[in-house]
């Protein structure tokens, strides 16, 4: 079976079907795991062959949908609001008038970027409570907000964009805020990806469907920190190093500024931070999947169209020059592009070690005894 590219763009309740949709490019997520979460956006070109005025206005709602592999259900691939509309004539000859209407729209996180919060004191609270309070000060629709792990200092009155305050709280806790294709905003804590892998495993993406000529791997010294100083509690400093990494690579120091209030949380964070960054890892920064490949199976197509921030993926049989072993990582962002005849999704991923949280013994209850540990426990799933 060959999948038919059959998009529907709905602007302010008016639907434009595939015959009037020229091309669409949708971007969600961030470039790498160390970045603040970015606002998603879509560039949409409509073909106006009826010489009518579409009357599209700023801040009107935009929803983009594609049919699933079977062609029986719609999959929402973007939800946002219009920020810009450009129209240009392409054909003007006698009774024939054809124009292009180019729409730029932004995703749900734009609400946080446009809204100032922090006009009242945020009390000492964990990052989940802080992010919940920040989002509550906006008109954003809320997705899942995971439980917090780190207690943050009280924040004095200091107005700023909601996205800035929420991003800071999330990254301090090695989590991330995110937006969904359905137009919601959420918070994934440091354990979200562990839970996803434990529940669903890594999605196996066959190399057969990847544009190998466009794939890119990256390993950088900028990702390595083996001696870390963490500023916390408005003036205190906690320092820790990875002796093995220092012996291998020399001292590569970094300083992490946080609003964490106590040494217990900081020592836990330090262990996690070094586990992530003490040794270099190879990430696949660009993976292009050909969605219009006639051989693409329905499971893979539907998974790519239902893409979400943090999806665990696994790829085998890559060229050895790119990856010497089976690659396992998490999706940090993606760009979905399609027109009437072609469709691609380009994934930006990070190697699993940067996200998967191994047990930090400092966080284990000292009273725990082996007889109390479940018989089915495995080291790679304990968190």
Secondary structure, DSSP 8 states (H G I E B T S, - for coil): -------EEEETTEEE-GGGEEEEEEEEE-SSTTS-----EEEEEEEE-S-------TT-EEEEEEE-TTSSSEEEEEEEEEEEEEEEEEEEETTEEEEEEEEEEE-TTHHHHH-EE-SS-B-SEEHHHHHHHHHHTS--EEEEE----SEE--B-S--EEHHHHHHHHHHHTT-EEEE-TTSEEEEE-TTHHHHHHHHH--EE--GGGB-GGG-EEE--GGG--SEEEEEETTTEEEEEE-HHHHHHH---EEEEE--B--HHHHHHHHHHHHHHHSS---EEEEEEEETT-TT--HHHHHHHHT--TT-EEEE-S--TTT-SS-EEEEEEEEEEEEESS-EEEEEEEEEGGGT-----GGGS-TT--GGGS-TT--TTT--
